[in-house]
Amino acid sequence: MRGAWRKSIFGRLMLMFILILVPLFIIGYSIYNWGITTVKTEITNSLSAQTDFYKTNLEKELQRIRILQYDILNDASLNELAVASLSLSDYDRDMNLNRVQQRIDAIKGSSRYIAEVKVVIPGIHKSINTPSILDMNEKDSDLVLQSPSMSILKLNYVNQQIILNSDSSNIGKTSDNTPLFYIFILLSETEISKMLEEMQTYEGSGSILFSTSNELVIESSSNKVLSQEMRSSLVRHQDVNFNIKNILELNKKQYYVNVTTMDQVGLTLVRYTPIAQVFQKIDHYRTLFWIFSCTTLIIICIFSISTYRFIHRPLSKLVKAFYRVEKGDITVEIKHNHQDEFKHIYERFNSMLSNLNSLIDQVYRQKILLQHAELKQLQTQITPHFLYNSFFILNRWIQRGYTEEAITFSKQLGSYFQFVTRSAAEEIPLAREVEHARTYTDIQTMRFSNRIQSEFAELPEKLGHMMVPRLLLQPIIENAFAHGLEDMEVGGRLVVSFDLVENELHLSIEDNGKNLLDHDLENMKRQLNCEDEHVEITGLLNIHRRIRLKFGKMSGIEVCRGELGGLKVTMRIEMMGA
């Protein structure tokens, strides 16, 4: 009888362990499904953060060196040598020279990037270097002659040397209106190259630092050929195939590329990493998942066997706690005052609930972040396609003397590009979106003034403040011109209207194009109804998903053959709280 009681208690405990284990495995399986995407995102974010870290450190170091350079301009000994050298005794002059040399030697020792600090005083024909004090030589004279053409704000690249230049122009000048002295800080290309090598955390990766204002180019010592090809591709642009995740394809191999600029010194830092190297260890995630699962099962089994010999009262307390967990209370905490096996069991139980809370919170947060990233990705896929044609039309009108049309057209183009190039806020007022679509429609109507006419209804005033994702209407209107109206030689019509139907806003774009085939229309409907996340994202499907992400699954895009005979696209937006 006693043995049967023990067996019954053990069975109940085992059942409870299973009830706890199932949610854990469900959560773990869910984590595994989206875990790979999360890890990839974290890796790419880490690469970007590392690049920004090195860029910030280098930028701050160059700023600090520049401050030290400016500070020495006010050095009393240096100014005394430049202004009153003839009145100084040989001893005083030598002392001043030594003090200046000690100061620039301290500046050189303060940074790994400084190769040499040189102060040139033409008035006394002296060149003070970090190792010595010499009479000016030909190289010093050449630096002085080139100083007026050097930038005092950015890095200069002169005679294969990286130079920070400064002089006494703001303090004092000689009688022939030239600076009293010059300060040149020569940076070490070798040390900067070593810094770039430190960024190479993956095999086949590399870094490039180059100037946008001169011929300065510094590359990591390995993969120089690849670095040169990478820089050439970045400069040519037309050979580069970027997508929204900073992926560059070069020589049939994909690279993850980070590009960041240092505007104050005129430098651009490029870091590239082979995607195959970045993500090669993600496959180990599957093995680790199953190891974790098996380990958890083994631990639970051992734990269950050990509880077989526990006494009734502590066991009852533990069972009651499990019942509370089963009812949804995962904040329960149990304590045990004796130093025996139950104390360890209770501590593990409390730790398990804490981990469960953390996992639930992590799943919720990651889901929100994933939706936000998807929305940002969809929004950045839409770009204008009629830039070159518009400028060609504007050029033709100007040549033919159509001044008023050219002025109107250029203002509309300016308004259009002001909208698409300003800060890309995720959402804007509907009135602003409609205004942009109207501007685009006017531009296209002027382009096809003899062939196409447009009718653009007024947006109800009370809806103007509704926040919507950017670029909803203009891509659909662009599609109507490109695929429905552009081939029509005469009689083309485009109608844009707004209607309130119960608690929904309907935005309709309709054309009378003749190219719409029934099977094409059916294909568009199937794409809009497809829930597959891996299907190719078209323009209409892009907008359809963005609307649903913002306003819910009752909103979206519908297509049909309109009364004019062409395609009619209706954008349905559910009015929240209407």
GUROSE-992102 format. One record per residue: y negated, z negated, x of N, C-alpha, C in turn. Coordinates in pm, whole numbers, plus 50000, padded with zeros to 5 digits. Atoms other than C-alpha are relative to their C-alpha. Layout:
N
YZXYZXYZX
...
***
This chain:
578
501215000050083500005000050000498755000050086
501125000849908497704990450282499795013050074
500114987149931498525022650466499425010749910
500554990350094497775043050154498494998149985
501455002650012494365025950127499255005850119
500634994649881493545034950484499965015349994
499964985450008494655070450424498985005449901
500984995850100492485072950116498584999350055
501345001349941489385060150299499785010850104
500144989749898490015083750589499785013749936
500194987350067490355112950350498605001649943
501364999650053487075104150182498985002450111
500924997849888485335102150517500075014450052
499844986349955486795135450623499305009849905
500674991650098485545151150299498484999550018
501445001349979482075137450364499555007350126
500344992749876482075151050716499965015049976
500004985750031482975185150578498755003849922
501204997350077480135183250328498755000350088
501134999949907477765175650615500085012150092
499834989249903479265201950841499655013749941
500254986950061478995230550592498515003850004
501414996249988475165229350566499585003050144
500364997549860474945226850943500445013950045
499534986849961477075257850987499255011149928
500804990050072475135276450717498665001950071
501284999249927471895267950897500205007050135
499744993749870473435277551231500245015049988
499754985750020474645310751094498715007449967
501294993950030471205317750952499155001350126
500754999549873469635309251286500515011450086
499444989349917472015333351456499525013849953
500394986950052471035362051224498605004150044
501354996249957467335360651303499634994550138
500275006149869467675342251633499695010250108
500214990049897467885373851842498575005249995
501394995350014464585386551701499024989450048
500895010749958462985352751757499964998650152
499945001249854464195350852117499255011550067
500724988649944462905385952188498504998049990
501445002550018459535376552045499504989550099
500415010649907459395344852254499965005150143
499984994649864460345363952570498775008750025
501174991449981457665390352518498714992049998
501195008649998455125363352433499874992750132
500035006749870456115345152750499505009350110
500494990349901455595376852956498505001849988
501454998450020452155381252801499264987750049
500665012349957451305344752863499974998950152
499975000549854452415347053227498975009550060
501004990549951450295378153278498604994549984
501335005950022447275360953123499744988550096
500155011349908447925330453342499585004850139
500354994849867447885350553666498625006549997
501324993650011444885370753546498894989649997
501035010450010442945339153454499824993050134
500095006749870443785322253786499255008650102
500674991249906442695352753986498525001249966
501394998450043439535356853779499194987550035
500715012449967438585320253821499814998450150
500115001149854439295321654193498895009150052
501074990949957437055352254237498634994849958
501265005950043434335335054034499604988450090
500305011249911434625304154253499515004850136
500434994449871434365325154569498595005649989
501344994550021431335342754423498954988849997
500935011350005429675308854353499754994650140
500185004549861430325297954712499125009750078
500824989949932428785330654830498534998649961
501385001850044425675325554618499414987050056
500485012849954425435289354731499525000650145
500384999349859425245298855099498685007350019
501314993349991422175320255024498874990050021
501045010249989420195287855005500224990750119
499725008349884421605273755329498754999350090
501235001949922418705258855530500115006150139
499844994649865420125268555867499955015150000
500004985450008420735304355760498605005449974
501354995250029417255308455614499064997650119
500835002749883415695292655923500255010550107
499684989549904417545317556144499385013349961
500494987050046416435346855931498475000849999
501464999750017412785336655886499264995650126
500775005949888411755315656186500785000050129
499164999949880414175325756459499185000350128
500814998549878411425335056709499364986950041
500655012749967409885300456687501004989150036
498985010049967413195282656749500355000450148
499495000449863414375271057085501425005150003
498634994949990417655284557216500994989749947
499105010550047419265251057143500034999549848
500065000650146418045249956782500655012349937
499414988150056419055285656724501534999550009
498545000949986422555279656861500584989749902
499525010050095422905248256649500055005749858
500024993950133421885267456337501135010249985
498924990350004424325295256423501354993149980
498735007350012427135269956464500184993949862
499905005950134426305252756136500355010649896
499674989350093426355285755949501455004250017
498604995949976429645294756117500984989849942
499135010350056431185261356019500075001149847
500024999150146430105266555660500835011949951
499234988550047431545301555627501474998350036
498605002849968434705289355803500624991249890
499515008350111435015262855529500255008549876
499804991150115434585289955265501285008050016
498784992249977437315311055426501254991649978
498825008550015439715281755434500234995049860
499875005350136439095273455069500835009049909
499264990850088440995303754932500955008650080
499014991449935444125322755024499615014649995
500364986150020442485354854906498885004650095
501094996249910439665354255165500575003450137
499554995949867440465374255479498944997050106
501085002249903437055370755646498684998249925
501365001850050433515358555576499045003950112
500904994949897430705376255759498564999049950
501435000750027426975368755768499295008550105
500714990949909424815396455919498504997649987
501455002649998421195388356023499375010950086
500574989049921419515421056130498804995750083
501215004149929416345402756237500284994750139
499645005149867418115385756527501195007550058
498924991349954420795412556560501294992050022
498825008549987423565387056501500945002149880
498954999550101426865388356310500854987350015
499285012849997428375354456226501295001949922
498694998450061432115357156158500724986649998
499235012450002434705330956080500594996450136
499505004149869436205333056430498934999250109
500944999149887433075340156638498615003949952
501394995850020429345346956666499725011050102
500164988549913428615381656805498735007449967
501104990850030425865407056836500515010349900
499634990050099425815432556557500635012250068
499364988049948428195461456619499855011349900
500134988350086428595495456461500534997549860
499445003050132430795482256179499044991549918
500975008450071428215455756093498835008449950
501124991450040425435481556088500405009049884
499544991450108427545503855866500074992449868
499985008250121428085475255618498594997849947
501385002150042424335468455613499445012649935
500514987450056423565505155552500605002849862
499354997350129426085506755264499744989149897
500245011150092424965473955111499205003949877
500764996550121422335489354877500835007249894
499184992750097425045510854716501144991549944
498935008850048427415481354664499554992449876
500285008050118427665462454337500004985350038
500055014349973426645425954349500764992149893
499285006750107428645418354033501515002350008
498584996649998431975436054088500505001550143
499404997949870434415440954373499665013950053
500284987349936433525468454619501185003750090
498924995249915436055489754802499405009950099
500724992149899434495502655125500845000150127
499234998549875436365516255427501334992449994
498695006450018439725503955291499904984750001
500195014450004438255468755255499484995849862
500465005550128437745447554942498884990050031
501185007649957434265432654966499274994449879
500995006250088432155407854769498684999850076
501254997849928428565416154861498874991649939
501205007150044425375395254846498975000550112
501055000249897422015394355026498844991449951
501135008950026418685376055033498895006749923
501064992650069416795400854813499214991249905
500695008750096415995373954557499334988150067
500595011449929414955348854827498855004550089
501034995049910413015368955080500405013050063
499754987249936412665402755247499145001450124
500764997149879411415416755575498775008449964
501214992250023408175435955619500315014249953
499634986650048410015468855559500844999449872
499415001550134411305455455225501535000650000
498535001149994414915449855336500384985250002
499595014250002416895417455292499994993950140
500025007349872416605390855564501424998850057
498625001449952420375386955584500965004749890
498964995150091423625399055423501244991150013
498775007950000426755379855324501125008749943
498864991950042430045398955305501264991350003
498705006950007433285382555189501085010749984
498944990150000436295404455273501274993449946
498815005650063439285397555047501275006050061
498734996049941442885399555165500845007849901
499154991950086444755428355006501454995250006
498645004949984447985413455143500274988049910
499805011850083447505380154965499985003549852
500034995950140446585397054640501315006949963
498724993550024449715418454673501124989749987
499005010650013451765386654726499914993449862
500175005650135450265372654407500665009049895
499384990750093451395404154225501534999150008
498555001449985454895399654372500514987649928
499585012450067455015364254229500215002349850
499864997150143454725379653882501305007149967
498784992150022457985399453929501184990749978
498905009050034460465377353748501295007449963
498814992050036462855405953662500175011350100
499714988949911464575432053872499445013049942
500594987550045462775465253854498624998749941
501345001950054459515449853735498965001950110
501074998149902456165454353905498654997149938
501365002850044452425448253885499035008950075
501054991749941449305468953952498664993649969
501385004650018445745457054005499095011050050
500894989249957443105484354010498644998349938
501385000850046439405488253968499675012049913
500454989250088437805508653693498755006950052
501264994349951434715515753903500115005950140
499834994249867436115525554245501485002950022
498644995549970439335535954421500944988650036
499175011449966440725500854464501295000049917
498695001050065444465499854384500894991150086
499085008949929446805471354481501264999249916
498734999950071450485473054392500944989950065
498975008749943453395449254437500815008050102
499434992949885455245457454759501255008149962
498824992550042458485467954585499635009349886
500194990350108458755497254345498645006950005
501324993649989455605513854481499975013749933
499974986750063456695548354365499914998649850
500055002250144457335535254016498634995149956
501335005050034454015516654019498985011349997
500924988749998452165548354112500205008949877
499734992150119453895567653833499494992949874
500465007750115453095539653589498485000849987
501464999450004449405539553682499545014049961
500374986350035449225577453664500205002549851
499764998250142450745576653317498964992749916
501015007550073448305549953203498665007250001
501284992949988445365570853328500045012849918
499934987150069446615603853180500054998449849
499905002950143447315588452836500955009449926
499174991150080448955619752699501474999250040
498605001349958452115612252900500584986549962
499555013450030452345576952764500404999249854
499515001550137454385568552457500024985149964
500105014050038453155534152339500364998349854
499915003750141454215517552019499344986449983
500785011950029452875486451853500514987750075
499485011349924455025463552072499795001750150
500314997949859453535475552404501195005450078
498864993849934456575496452489499555013550056
500354987449935456035524752738501295006650048
498824992549957458635551752800499615009050116
500304992449879458615566753149501315003950066
498774994949937461315588753301501254995649922
498895003250089463565582052999500454985550012
499715014249990463385544753065498854992349938
501035007450072461535519452852499584987650078
500575011649932459245492752992499134992349902
500965008350074457455463552834498774998350089
501224999249920453845466552953498954990449945
501175008350033451045440552955498815005350078
501234995249937447545453753026498884990349963
501125009150023444645429353067498885003150098
501164996349919441135434353204499204987750040
500955010049952438745413053408498645006850009
501234992250011435405427053297498954995650102
501055004849911433265404953521500125005950140
499824994449866434785419153838500495014549994
499644986050014435755453353698501435003150039
498614997849962439525449553748500895000849875
498994999150105442515458653531501354996150060
498695004649954445875440753571501075005449906
498904994350077449035458953458501314994050050
498675005349966452455442853450501045007049914
498974992850074455565462453354501384994450036
498675005849984459125450453305501015008549925
498984992350072462275470553222500564992049882
499525006950120463355461952869501474996050017
498585003249981467005463152972500184986950077
499935012449923466345434953221499514988149919
500605011050076464235414352981500994994149900
499165004550110466795412852703501494999850032
498584998849968470085414852896500784987049974
499295012650017470895377852857500134995649854
499945004050141470465377152481501435000749946
498624998850047474105387952440500784987050019
499305012849980475125353852573499784990549883
500295008850114473645338852257501204998649909
498835000550087476755347952058501044990150055
499015009049939479065330052303499564985549988
500505013650009476835299452311500084994749858
499925004350140476785298651932501404995149965
498635004050031480565297551906500444988050082
499705012049920480825272552190499424987849931
500645011050071478365250752004500784996349874
499255002550124480335254851680501314992750028
498725006349967483665246251841499804985750051
500295013449948482125216852027499684990449886
500345008450115480685203851701501244996149922
498765002950072484055206651529500854989750074
499185009349920485795188751815499414985949992
500645013050005483235160951815500214993449864
499795005550134483525156851437501434995149982
498595004250012487315155351459500254986950074
499835012449922487235129151734499344988349929
500735010550071484645109751542500774995549875
499255003450121486755111451226501244991750031
498805007649962489885099351401499654985850039
500405013549956488025070251556499634991049884
500385008250115486725058851216501204995349917
498805003850076490295055451087500274984950006
499695014149979490515019751227498824990849970
501165008550027487125007351110500294990249885
499845010050107486844976250886499275004649875
500414994950131486004979750521498494998849977
501405001850036482494965350493499085010050072
500854989849935480784986550762500325014249954
499634986750048482775016250638499405002649863
500604998350132481575010550283498515002950011
501434997649978478025008850409499745014450045
500144986349952478515041850588500255010149887
499704990950111480095058350281498855000649901
501145000250090477175047250064498845008450057
501054991849938474815062750313500295014949986
499634985950018476755095350294499745004649857
500274996350139476485094949915498525002749979
501444997750012472735091749946499625013550061
500274987049938472705121650181500465011349910
499464989850088474875141249941499075002649881
500924998650112472305134949669498655005950042
501234993449954469565150249886499064991150079
500875008949924468095119550056500415000450148
499664998949857468145129350426499064991550086
500875009449925465635102150522500674986450018
499325012749994468225074450501500244995950146
499735005349866468685052050808500814987149985
499155011950007471455026250856500034993350136
500025008049878471614998051112501244991250008
498855008849976474364977151265499634990350112
500485010349906473704944151445500994996550109
498985003749902476944940951641500205011350102
499774990349893477704957451974501465004649998
498654994650008480864975351869499935014949969
499954985750023481995010351779499095004649886
500844996050112480055010451452498555002350040
501384998049956476735007451634499815014350051
500084986149951477435040451811500075009949884
499854991050115478565056751485498695000849922
501255000250076475395046051305498885007350074
501044993149922473185058351587500215015249995
499724985750010474915092251582499655005449860
500314995850137474535093751205498485001949982
501464999050010470805086851224499465011950079
500444988749918470395112251505500335013349932
499604987850069472275138351301499025003449888
500944997650106469925134251007498645004450055
501264995949938466925136651237500055014550045
499844986049958468235169151383500025009449880
499964991850120468915182351033498595002349945
501404998650043465315175350933499245009750088
500694991149907464095193051246500415014449979
499534986350022466275223451179499425005949872
500564995150126465075226350819498545003650018
501414997249974461465224050932499825012450086
500094988349912462085249851205500285012949924
499684988150079463685274550962498815003949913
501154997150088460715271650725498855006150080
501124995049920458125276550997500285013950055
499684986949944459925306051156499975010849893
500054990250108460245323250819498575004149971
501414996850025456485320850762499455008650112
500504992149886455765333751113500555014149998
499394986850003458185362651068499335008949895
500704992250102456495373650745498625004150048
501334996749948453115371850914500075011350103
499864989449899454335393151205500335013449935
499654987550068455845418850967498755006249936
501224994950062452545421650778499075006050105
500874994849893450605426151104500545013250053
499404987649949453085452651221499775011749906
500194989350096452845472750901498555004849997
501404996350008449035472050902499585008750118
500444992649881448765485751258500635013750012
499374986749990450885516651183499095011249950
500824989750065448045534550995498825003450090
501134995649917445565554851207499465013249945
500564987450051443145583651119500555011950074
499414987949942444465618851177499065012150001
500854988350015441475641251109498815000050096
501135001349908439225631851405499555013350057
500394987849930439335664651591499465010649902
500494990250097438945686551280498594996849953
501325003950048435915666551166498925003650102
500984996649898434115670651497499845015250014
500114985349993434935707851494499115005149887
500864995950113433355711451146498544996550028
501375004249970430285691651255499365009250103
500514990949896429895713451565499665013849940
500224986750061430185745351354498754999949913
501195000850084427535733651106498734999550083
501205001049915425105724851382499685013750060
500234986749943425585759051544499435009749897
500484990950104424935776251211498694995349935
501285004650050421815755751141500084992449869
499895007850122423215735550847499624985650030
500485012949949421065705950947500264988749902
499855010850096421075685450626501474996449980
498575002850016424835689450581500544992750123
499525006349877425395680050946499554985450007
500495013849998423215648850912500824991249905
499215007850097425025637450598501434997950050
498625000849951428405645250748500144990150116
499935009049884427645626551074499834985549957
500135013650049426455595650882501294995049937
498745004150062429655595550682501084997650105
499045002249891431715599550996499734986650070
500345012749936429815570451154500464988249918
499555010850089430485548450851501514998750002
498535000249999434145558750855500534993250127
499465005549876434725550751221499524985850027
500415013949991432705518751200501024991149930
499015007850074435245506950945501314999050077
498665000049940438395517251135500034994350140
500015004949863437245505151478499474985950015
500505013649988435675471551396501164990350003
498965010249993437575438451416500975001549885
498994996650102440845444651232500434987449924
499615011250086440805416250977501175004349914
498824996650078444045414550786499655003449855
500364997550138442285414150449498495002049989
501414997450026438935427150315499795000449849
500254998750144437215427649974500375014049951
499594987250058438475455149744498815009749997
501174991250004434915468649712499795006950135
500154994049866434785474350088501075010650024
498934990349984438155491950082499715012749920
500324988450084437045514449796498855007950061
501134993149937433775522149975500475008650117
499454992249888435735533050284500765012349949
499254988650055438055554950073499055010549943
500974990550055435055570449899499335007950112
500604993249885433445578250236500945010750054
499024990449949436645594950354500135012049905
499894989050099436885614950029498795009350009
501204991749988433275626650066500075008850125
499874992149876433995637850423500925011949977
499044989250023437025658050318499465010149898
500574990850100435205672450016498985009450064
500964991449930432415684950243500715010250088
499244990649916434995700450473500545011749917
499414989850085436585719150184499125002549876
500954999750112433445722449969500215012149909
499814987950080434275757649850501385000849935
498614999150047437895749849773500454987949919
499495012350061438285713649661498854991949943
500975008950063436345691449421500684986449976
499445013350018436785653849392499254992449891
500575008850101436205628849111500414985650034
499725013649952435895592549226499354990249902
500515009250101435555566348952499364987750064
500635012249954433515534448982500964988149984
499165012050006435355502149060499324989749911
500595010850081434805474948795499424989250090
500755009049911432245451048943500724986750020
499375013349989434255419548870501205000050094
498854999249910437095432149094499605002050145
500434996649864434975439149400500314989450103
499795010949903435565404849560501484997050023
498585002449978439375406149535500395004150142
499594997249862440855404049887501315007949999
498824991349990443345431649971500235003550146
499764995149863445045444150291499155012350029
500814988549961442995469550486500805013049989
499464986349996443605507150459501145001949899
499034997250106445395510050124499755013649935
500314987850073443575538649952499895012250090
500304988349916442445561250239501255007650047
498804992349960445975569750369500595008249886
499444992450113447065580350017499135012149972
500904988750020443945601949975500195010350112
499754990949887444555616450320501285008049978
498744993250030448135624750214499805010849894
500264990250105446805642549904499325012550057
500654988549939444505664550112500975007750090
499164993549899447105671350382501185007649938
498764994250053450125679050162499845006549862
500144994550132448715687949823498905010249985
501194991950026445275704249852499595009150114
500544992949884444745717450202500305015049995
499634985850003446555750450137499415007649881
500574993450118444675757749812498705007150038
501194992349965442095785049854498874997849901
501045002250100440225776549531500584991149891
499595007650117440335752149238500704986950029
499355012749970441625721249420499254988449937
500615011750063441005688049243500694987350048
499495013449964441355651849349499304990149908
500555009750095440885623749095500454986050041
499725014049966440635586749189499454991549887
500425007950115440525561848902500514985750012
499645014249999440755524148837500134995449854
499765004650136442235508448523500594986050001
499435013250022442955473048405500985000849884
498954999550102446255471548215500614986149991
499585013950018446905436348082499624991950124
500305008149882447205414948397500205007650130
499804991749882447515444148639498825009450020
500994989949963445025465848824500755012550046
499384987449962446075502548849498965008650072
500834991049922444505523649124500775013250014
499264987250007445475560349074499315010650084
500474988549923445115590149310500855011849956
499274988650055446065623649156499385013050050
500494986949958445795659649279500715010949918
499384988750071446625693949139500675009650096
499324991749902448495706349444501235006849942
498884992150051451205732449392501274998650085
498885000549904453545721949675501034989249966
499095011050031455265692349504501275005249932
498714996150055458955699449446500684987949937
499355010950071461155679049215500854991450094
499145008049911463595668949488499184991850098
500885008049914460705657849711499514987749926
500465011350081459405636049428501114989649986
498875009450014462875620749379500244992550132
499835006649870463135613749752498974989050019
501045010349987459805595149744500324987949913
499655011150088460965574249449501134991750059
498885007349940464225565449625499534991550118
500515007749886462355554849939499254987549954
500775011550047460015532249742500894989349939
499095009650060462965515849564501014994450098
499025004249900464965511349886499584986550059
500285013349944465205475150007500464998750144
499505000449862466735484150345498844998350097
501095002649906464515469150618500025009650118
499874991349883465785494550873499715014549968
500294986150035464805525850682498705004350068
501214995049935462165548050840498774997349912
501205004050076458705535650738499055011849991
500984989550024456605563550584498684993849958
501315005150037452955561050491500014992849866
499965006350131453595554050121500844987350000
499155011849994456435529850196499304988650074
500795010049927454185511850445499074992649905
500975006050093451485506150182500734992449889
499215006550106454105497649916500454986150045
499515013049952455565469750130498864990350027
501145008849976452165456250231499474994249870
500465005050130451125453549866500974989349948
499025009650050454365435649779499974987150081
500135012049919453975411750073498804991549956
501235007050039450465403049950500054994949857
500135003250142450815403249571501334997549929
498735002850062454535398849507500765012549961
499124988750024457445420949407499705007549870
500384992950122455935429849068498925010550029
501024990349960453235449249254500635010750088
499484989449913453605481049457499505013749958
500414986150022453385519049439501045007149912
499164991350081454765542949177499515014450015
500374985949986454835581049208500605007849883
499514991250106455175607948943499205013050006
500784987750011453995642948857498904997749897
501135003150085450505639348711499695010949899
500434990450101448765656948426499405012650062
500584988349932447055680048677501075008850062
498904991949947450465692348795500434996050140
499645004149865450435676649137500534985750003
499485013549982451435642549276498984989849950
500835011250044450075611249109500594987250057
499585012549938450275578949308499244988749932
500625011450069449625546849113500324987250076
499875012549927449035514449301499834988549900
500035011050096449895484549080499844986850074
500275013049938448415450749177499964989549891
499955010650100449345420048977498834990450023
501175008749991446215399348905500464985549988
499565013949999446995363549005499114991749907
500755009050087445975338748738499285006849887
500694992750107444815366248497500544996049864
***
